[in-house]
Amino acid sequence: MQALYDLRWGIEEGFKKMKPKMKLEQFGCKRYEGIYQEFYAHIFMMNLVSILANDSQELIFEKTKERKQKYKYNWQNAFRFVRNKFIEIFHLAEFKDTLEKLITQIAGSLIYIKKGRHFIRDIDGKRRRAGYSQCYK
């Protein structure tokens, strides 16, 4: 069961990124063609960020190999960097330079990976709710 749960965790994190952070539930169109177009644009953007961020992970590893903690890229900052340079990425004259700058910029935004991070669950069902919705994140 643990192996199945571990496989599911990546999917759950993907939905967490897609729904509240990319505002997937707030479509700008009412027609189903427009909603499909926006949905696929979000998926394309997530894939583009993942590809560029995975390339930057090699730079992060080289830069932080002497440190105690392990580091990874900050996904939210990577998304913001790619979103701001989206048009420049597809300008063919500056394609390679823009990608290299983006990968370097993503590699510069680090967060460390907390080992053995887990929280004790309250079995009694008396969990305290925060004052805001789960979608607020």
C-alpha positions, 0 to 999 in steps of 0.5 A, a space after each residue: 500500500 505504501 508504494 501505491 500511496 507514494 505513486 499517488 503523491 506526485 499526482 496530488 502535488 500536480 493537482 495542487 499546483 494546477 488548481 489554486 496556483 494557476 487559477 485553473 478554476 477561473 476560466 475567462 471563457 464560457 464556451 467549451 472550446 474556450 475552456 478546452 483552450 485555456 485548460 490545454 494552455 495551462 497544461 502546456 505551461 506546466 510542462 514547459 516549466 517542468 522541462 526548464 526546471 528539470 534542466 536547472 536542477 543539474 545546475 542546482 546540484 552542482 552549485 549546492 553539492 558542498 552544502 549539508 541540505 539538498 536543494 530543489 528549484 522553487 516551482 512558484 518562482 519558476 512558473 513566474 519566470 517562464 510566464 514573464 518570458 513566454 513571448 521571448 522564448 518563442 522568438 526564434 532569434 533569441 531562443 537559445 539565449 532566452 532558455 539559458 537565461 531562464 534555466 539560470 534564473 530558475 536555478 537561482 531560486 532555491 528551496 531546501 528539501 526537508 528530510 523526514 518531514 511528516 506530521 502526526 495525524 490527530 485520530 480523534 477527529 478534533 483537528 483545528 481548521 485554519 481560518 481560510 479555505 484549502 483552495 486559498 494556498 
